[in-house]
Every structure is written in structure tokens, then in C-alpha cells.
Amino acid sequence: MSYTLPSLMPDGPPFDEVIDVRAPQEFAEDHMPGAINLPVLSDAERARVGTIYVQQDRFLARKIGAALVARNAAAHIEGPLADRGGGWRPLVYCWRGGQRSNAFASILAQIGWRVEVLDGGYRSYRRLVSRRLYEAPLGLRLIVVDGGTGSGKTELLHRIAAVGGQIVDLEGLARHRGSNFGAMPGGQPAQKMFESQLARALDRQDPARPVFVEAESNAIGRLRLPPSLWTAMGRAETLRLEASSEARGRFLTTTYPDLTADADLLARRIDTLRPYHSRDQVAAWHAMAAEGRHAEMARDLIERHYDRRYRDNSGGRTEIGRIDLGGLDETDLDRAAERALRIAERVPVE
């Protein structure tokens, strides 16, 4: 009834469902991709049993824990699992493939389901992720898409994907747009969750073809880029995007709708620039925002803040081409995606 994880399995393991029986807080921090959470102990119950185990009596803790597991398992069987048929085959895991997962799996097996327990639990999966991102070479040919703030790097990535290219959207995975104004609604995932999603995204790529990523510092918001990826990005080829500050300013107003629609949020983000600029300059940006002059403010931020601080993010990488994005409209971006793919795949560009 024990199952050893052979890889990160980007296309999913050979089971009908993967069940994480850890407490909700553990699941929220990170879990195997596609797993559902059916906790056999709640956060409060896990804390209670752990306290009894350490401070009182191990046997008592196991007895109380067994009763709670049985009670919670019954609720799951009568609830989320009520419609599962006789041929259903789940994979169950907990922290280390121990008592929680084995207890739940035993109950499912008695019903007649073909259940298996992940050998080593979540820890065995996490070791695979760590080896992929912290120890092994990335094994992919990366093309780093670079360019000034507002040059449509993320939008271009998705248009490259639409025409058949391979991409990894780091900012999408990190849920942050990588600047003072870059926080997204809902906040960022935990570091481990980010790494799980990143490892899965990387393992889905064909190593025989280039993979486009956006130029980033070694952190996106509060999340760090793992060493294998950061090293590969440092050695990667670069494709540079070019557009006027006016075009980039207009484009930013379309990609940050959460800020232009929320005056208080925008004001707070402008205030984060106080350590870098004079009081008068920050006041001028506040005035533009209050008057709804968002495109003008974005252009001024590009010229006075972002271009001066982040003029060159290439880090000495080999530049394989430059693309003029014109006015950054739909046609310009579609044309740029086709051109980027041809440059990266070394097809002659007219």
C-alpha cells in the first residue's frame, strides 16, 4: 500500500485523486500540485494532540488522535467522498507518510477502495522540488525578455505562448508584478508553494526548445528565485524590448487597473517612493493621481524613477535581438511575439 514518487510528475500521478490529510495550515503553505485537502486533524486538533504528546502522555495522545481521525474520516466519507465509486484509486499523504495518512488509508481500504500511501509523505515530494531548484542544473535554454518598466514584458510572454512558444510566467506564479506598484490582490503564495508551482512549470517545458522568462531581480516581491533558476537566468540570452516612455505610460494604465480604480491604494503605493525622491516630487505624483492623469503620472514615474534605477537589467547576458514595440497596441504586441519566437529559434527575421 506504499507508493514511491518517481518524479515531480507534471502530468499527474497514476491515481484518480491525490489527498493531502495534513492540517489546513500545512496544506496552505504548500502541497503537491492538484491535491485536495481532507484533513484528519484540524489545526486546533493537531496542536492539542501534539501538546499532549510532548507534555503529558504519548499513549493518551495517540488514543485521542485516533478518535479524532476516525471522526474526521467519517465526515469526509459521508461528505466530499460520498460520490466516489468502487473503482476509485486515491493516493494519500501526510507530512512523512506516518500515522495520519496510514490511519486514513486503512479506513478507505476497508471500504474497498484501492488506496496507496505516498512513501515518505510530503517530505519526499519536497525533496524532489528542492533538488530540482536548489541542486540540479536547470537543463533549459532560457531567453530572458528584458526592457524598461511598462514595455509589456509579461503581456508579450503570453502572446508568445499563444503562437506556440514556451514560457514560464514568474510574476504570475509569484502573484506580484515586481515593482513598488506590483502587489496583486490576494497577496503572494508562501515560498514553498511558489517553488512547487515553479518546479511543475519548468518540468513541463521541452528542453529541446527555448523557454522565455521575464527579466527579474533575484526576488519578486517577498519571494526569492531559487538558485538553479537564478543561475540559468544569469547565463541566458537576452531579448530586449524598446518603446517610448509615452507608449509605456499608456500601457501601464491598462495593466494596473486595480490601482487606477482605487485612489487610496494608489496613494499608498506612491508613498513607498518617499525614500527615493523629494517631497515635492512625490506630491506632484499624488496630484496627478488625484486629478486622474494616470497615463501622465505613469510616464513621469518611468522617466524619473524606473528608467534611472533599472536602465539595464541584462547582467552581462548575450543579447540576441531587439524588438521595437511601437505604440504597444494589440498589433504591435502580436507582431513582436512572432518576431521574438523567430529570433529565439534562430529563424531568419525579415
Secondary structure, DSSP 8 states (H G I E B T S, - for coil): -EE---S--TT--SSSEEEE-S-HHHHHH---TT-EE--SS-HHHHHHHHHHHHHT-HHHHHHHHHHHHHHHHHHHHHTTTTT--TT--EEEE-SSSSHHHHHHHHHHHHHT---EEETTHHHHHHHHHHIIIIIS---S-EEEEEESTTS-HHHHHHHHHHTT-EE--HHHHHTB-SSTT-B-TT----HHHHHHHHHHHHHTS-TTS-EEEE---SEETTEE--HHHHHHHHHSEEEEEE--HHHHHHHHHHH-HHHHT-HHHHHHHHHTTTTTS-HHHHHHHHHHHHTT-HHHHHHHHIIIIIHHHSS---TT-EEEEEEE-TT--HHHHHHHHHHHHHHHTT----
